[in-house]
Amino acid sequence: MVLILTDNSEPYIRLPAPHSHIILTPPRLVEAREEKDNVEKSPPESDINTAVSALNDKRVYLKLESTPYPYMREHAIAFARQGHADTQRILQQQQQQGEWFDGCPFRDIRDTSSPSSSFLDAGDADIEHQEIAQATKIGDLLLHHYPFYELPVDSPERKTAQEKNAALPAGHEDLIWGIGFWLLPTYHGKGIMSAVLKAVIEDWAIPKMNMRVLKSSAYVGNEASVGVFRKCGFMHEATIEKGSAVLSESRGGGKRDIHVLRWERKADGHQDNTILMCRRRHTKIIQNKHSTRK
């Protein structure tokens, strides 16, 4: 289920036990400490530090294709600002244009048991709200239009496939989505990422995006990511020799072989139009409109 902090209207998803201390939120921006005119909002300092730490760690960046390396503060700030703008667009477009959301606003993975020193103002909120507002970012997840790794990099065929996919309206049954993520190494091997992915699929992508197909990729040798996908029902579709873009020397250079995995929605969903109000003082719970859970 998607929950909303009614104090500041931030939606979030809380994972089920044993990972109930983990929540998913949109990218957060806060006012600059210096009270100057026209100062653009930035992510909380702890969010910046998390991204810089993780994306300069070889246990993370060597498994990623597109993030800059070395990863600087300005990269983290720009990415968070763009992510925040994207999530606002996703939420506003759905309100204006129709039933389905054209993307997922839940991109930041946070740990409520690890409070940050730089957090959203929770005001006089209760303990639950305080822990959500102070939750430290520990990772990132992004649903995006699938880039079609099966087709040669920079080829007209790949460009055409991408353009055709991007032109489909939100909720279209032929729309193919892709996914990317990273997690701080201290949280690796605990089953968190597979729980995150499962929650995003079941609590948002199916009921709110009408997602039918989700594809993923991982470098050959990255068995941890492949394991995450398999736990969530992905099936191996292909292994593509030299399927990556040309990597920088800092990432080993050349091109790498990649696995492509595919998840398809099962046709066993049922309608549920219930909206629930939580008895807690500040929290509204919105139950999935098109839930697939039994």
N, C-alpha and C positions, 0 to 999 in steps of 0.2 A: 504494500500500500504506500501511496504518496502522502506525506504529512506536510502541513504548512505551519510555520511559526507565524501566528496571527499578529504578533507585535511588529514584524518587519516584512511579512509576506514572503519570506524565503521558503520555497519548497525543499523538502529533503526526503530521502529514503533511509530508513534504518534497517540494517541487516538482521535476520533472525538469529537466535542463539545457535551456536556458541560465539557468534561474532556481532552481538547486539551493541557492542561499543563502537562499531564502525558505522558511519553514516556517509551518504552521498549528497553533495550539495552543488549548486551552480558555482562558478568562479566568483569569488568575493572581491569587492573593491571597497576601500575605505578612504575617508578624507585625508588629505595630506596633513601632517602635523603642523607644518608652517601655514598659518592662516594668511594666504596670499590670494589675490584675485586670479581667476583663470588657471588655477593649479589643478591639473587633471588627477582624478582618483587613481590610486594604485592598489595592488593587492597587499594584504597584510604582510608585514616584514617576515613573519614566520613562514608564510607561503612562499615567499621569494627564496628564503634560505633553504627550504625543503627542495624546491626545484633545482636550485644551483647545486646543492649537495648530491642529489640523486643523479642528475644528468651529466655530472662530471665523474661519476663512479663507473668504472669499466664493467661492473656487474650489471649495469643498466644501459649505458649508452652504446656499448658494443652490440646490443641486441636490437637497437633502433636504427632506422634508416634516415629519417628526415630531420631529427633535432640537431641544432648546431653543436659543434664541439670545437674548442671549449665553450661551455654554456655559461653565459654572463648574466648579471642582474638585469640588464636591459632586455635580454631575451625573455626572462621570466615575466617581467612587467608587461612587455608587449603582448606576450601570449595570453596572459590573464585578461588584459584589457580587450583583446580580440574575442576571447572566449566569453567574456561577460556580454559584449555586444551581440555575439551570435545567439546566446541563450535568451536575451531579451527579444531578439527578432523571432526566435522560435515560438516563444510564449505569446507574443503579440500577433503574429501571423495567424496562429490557430484561432485566436479570438475573433479575428477579422474575416477569415476566409473559409473556415469550415471545421469539420469534425476532427481531422487528424493533425497531429504535430509533425512538422518537417525536421525532426531531429530530437536529440535528447539533451535537456539542460543540465543533467546531473553529470558533472565532469570531475569534480574534486572529491577524492576519497579522503575521509577524515576520521581521526581517532578521538572519541569523546573522553577516553580515559587518560589522554595526554593533553592537558590544557596548554594553550599557547599564551605567550606573554603579549601578543598583539592580536586582538580579537574584536569582533563586532560588539557594539554597545548593547548589552542585554538589559540595561536599565534596572527596574525592580523585578525582573522576571524570576520565576521559581528556579529550583536547582536544575531541573531538566533543561530549561531554556539556557541557563548559564553554561552548562556543559556542551550544548550544541553550538552556542555562539563562540565558545573558547576552543572548540575542537581543532586539533592540529592537522594540517594537511599532510598526508603520507603517500599520496599517489595521484594519478591522473588517468582518466579514461575518456575516449572520444569516439562517438559513432559518427561516421562520415560516409559519403557516397563511395562505393567500392571503386578502386583504381584500375581493376582488370589486369592483374599481374600476368595472366595467361598470355597476353598480347605483348609484343616487343616494346620495350621502353622507347618513348618518343616516336612511335610508329603512327601513321594515319589511322590504322585500325583501332589502336588503343584510344586515340583522341576521339574518334567517332563513337566508340562504345561509351566513353565517359560522358560525352555530350548528350547522347540519347538517354542515358540513365539519369543524368541531372535534370533533363527536361520533363521527366515524369512528375506528376503532381503528388503531393503528400498523401500517403496511404495507398498509392497504386500498388496492385498486387505484383507487378513486374519489377518494382524498384529493388535494386540490390544494394545492401548496406555493407560497409566494412567497419572494422574496429581496431583501435590501437590503445595501448595502456602501458603504464609503468608504475612501479611500487618501490618505495624505499627498501633497500636490501635487508634492513633489520626486520622487515615484515614478510620477507620471502619464506616460503615453505610452511606456512601456517593455514593454508586453505582459504585465505582472505580473498585472493583475486578471483577464484572460481565462484565464491559466494557473491562477490560484487557483480560479476558478469551475469550470473543467474538472476539476481535481483533486477538488474537493468532490463534484461530480456522479459521477465515475467511481470514486473511491476510497471514497466513503462513502454518498452519497444513494441510488444504485442498489443496491449490494450489501448495505447495512446498514439502509436505510429502505424498500426496495422502491418507491422513488419512481417514479411514472409520468408525472406532469405537474408542471411547474414554470413559474410565470408571473412576469413581472417588469414593472415600469413605469418610465418615465423621462419627465421633462418634455419637451415639444416644444422642440427646440433643444439638448437635451443629447445631442449626437451621439456623444460619447465613450462614454457608458454604453450607448447603443444599439449601438455598434460592438462593445463587449465581449460583449453578449448574442448578436449575430449570429455572432461568431467561435465561439461555443459551441453553435451550432445552433438558436438561438431564431428564430422566425418572427414577423413583425409580425401581430398579431391585430386591433387596432383603435386608432384615435385618438379619444380622448374629450374633447369640448369641455368646458372648465371642470370637469374630472373630479377635481381635487384638493380637499382640504379648504380652508376659508378660511385664507389665509396671514396671518401677522402683518405689520404695516407694515415691520418690519425685513427681511422677506423679499420685500417688494414689494407685499404686500396682495392682496386679491381671491382668485380661483381661477385655476388654470392648466390649460392643455390637457396631456393626458398620452398617451403611447404605451403600449399594453399589448402585450407580446411573450410568446410561448408556446413552451416546449420540451416535446417528448413523447419518451418513451423508445422506442427501437427494440426490436423483439421479436427480438433476435438474441443474447441472453445465453446463457452456459453455466455449468454448476455447477463450482465448484472449492473443495473443502473442505480444501485444504492449509494447514497452519500451519508456518511456517518459523522456525528459530532462527538469528539472525545470528551469525556467528563472532566479531563484535566482543564485547568483554567484557561490556558492559552492556545491549546493545540487543536486544530481541525484535521480530521483524517478523511481523506478522499479515497474511497474504494474504487478499484479499477472498473471502468465502464464496460469493458469487454474482457473480463477476467477469464483466464484459462485454467486457474487453479481449481482443483477438485476438493 
